[in-house]
Structures are given as C-alpha cells and as structure tokens.
Amino acid sequence: MTTKNPSRKQIIISISINNAKAIISQANKHISNINRLLKYVKSNVSADFIYSNNKEVIITTNKVVAASDLNIVKKYIKKLNKS
C-alpha cells in the first residue's frame, strides 16, 4: 500500500485485476463501509470515491490521511482482496 503525493489524499493499494473489478463494481458499498469504520474511530477523514488503474485500487479522501486511518483502509481492502 502506498500513498500518492505528499498530501496522502490518495491511497493506492495493489491487488489483482479481478478483485479490483469486483471492488469497483460495488464501489458505493465499499465507500460506505470505509466511512463507517473511520467514523467508528472518530476520524475526521472520509473516503470520497474509489477507482481502479489496472492492478491498483485508488481511494481518494477528503483530507490528509493519518497512519491510523491508513491502517483501517488497508485492513478493509486486504480483507476484500482475500475473498
């Protein structure tokens, strides 16, 4: 998992093409789930949208993402990638 630019407003996660397509097909559901998890830990960050670039899923957020928020998103996407 990497972030793009110093602002860390784009979270880029490498996954397989098939899993990326599956995630994108249900993007609204995944954005809602990520935002629910972030709200649960009282984060001020929210995910705006998800898009795919070949073997990567890119999640754009409204603010700069802290390390703890990155871990929440990373765990959620890794869980999806395993299924």
C-alpha positions as CSV (number, residue, x, y, z in Angstrom):
1,M,0.0,0.0,0.0
2,T,1.3,3.4,-0.9
3,T,0.1,6.9,-1.0
4,K,0.4,9.3,-3.9
5,N,1.9,12.8,-3.4
6,P,2.9,14.3,0.0
7,S,-0.7,15.2,0.7
8,R,-1.6,11.5,1.2
9,K,-5.1,12.2,-0.1
10,Q,-4.9,9.2,-2.5
11,I,-4.5,5.8,-1.1
12,I,-3.2,3.3,-3.7
13,I,-3.4,-0.4,-3.0
14,S,-2.1,-3.0,-5.4
15,I,-4.4,-6.0,-5.9
16,S,-5.3,-8.5,-8.6
17,I,-7.3,-7.3,-11.6
18,N,-10.3,-9.5,-10.9
19,N,-10.5,-8.3,-7.3
20,A,-10.1,-4.7,-8.4
21,K,-13.0,-5.1,-10.8
22,A,-15.2,-6.7,-8.1
23,I,-14.4,-3.8,-5.7
24,I,-15.2,-1.2,-8.3
25,S,-18.5,-2.8,-9.2
26,Q,-19.6,-2.3,-5.7
27,A,-17.8,1.0,-5.0
28,N,-20.7,2.7,-3.2
29,K,-21.0,-0.1,-0.7
30,H,-17.2,-0.1,0.0
31,I,-17.1,3.7,0.4
32,S,-19.9,3.5,2.9
33,N,-18.2,0.7,4.8
34,I,-14.8,2.5,4.9
35,N,-16.5,5.7,6.1
36,R,-18.4,3.8,8.7
37,L,-15.2,2.3,10.0
38,L,-13.5,5.7,10.0
39,K,-16.4,7.3,11.8
40,Y,-16.4,4.5,14.4
41,V,-12.8,5.5,15.4
42,K,-13.9,9.2,15.4
43,S,-11.7,10.1,12.4
44,N,-12.4,13.4,10.6
45,V,-11.3,11.7,7.3
46,S,-13.8,10.3,4.9
47,A,-13.4,8.4,1.6
48,D,-14.8,10.3,-1.4
49,F,-14.6,7.7,-4.2
50,I,-12.8,4.6,-5.4
51,Y,-11.4,4.0,-8.9
52,S,-9.1,1.5,-10.5
53,N,-6.0,1.8,-12.5
54,N,-5.0,-1.7,-13.9
55,K,-3.9,-3.7,-10.8
56,E,-4.5,-0.9,-8.3
57,V,-7.4,0.4,-6.4
58,I,-7.2,4.1,-5.6
59,I,-9.2,5.6,-2.8
60,T,-9.5,9.4,-2.6
61,T,-10.2,11.0,0.7
62,N,-11.3,14.5,1.8
63,K,-8.3,15.2,4.0
64,V,-4.8,14.1,4.6
65,V,-4.8,10.6,6.0
66,A,-3.1,9.7,9.3
67,A,-1.3,6.4,9.7
68,S,-4.1,5.0,11.9
69,D,-6.6,5.8,9.2
70,L,-4.4,4.2,6.5
71,N,-4.3,1.0,8.6
72,I,-8.1,0.9,8.8
73,V,-8.4,1.3,5.0
74,K,-5.6,-1.2,4.4
75,K,-7.2,-3.9,6.6
76,Y,-10.6,-3.4,4.9
77,I,-9.2,-3.7,1.4
78,K,-6.9,-6.7,2.3
79,K,-10.0,-8.4,3.7
80,L,-11.8,-7.9,0.4
81,N,-8.7,-9.0,-1.6
82,K,-8.7,-12.4,0.2
83,S,-12.3,-13.2,-0.6
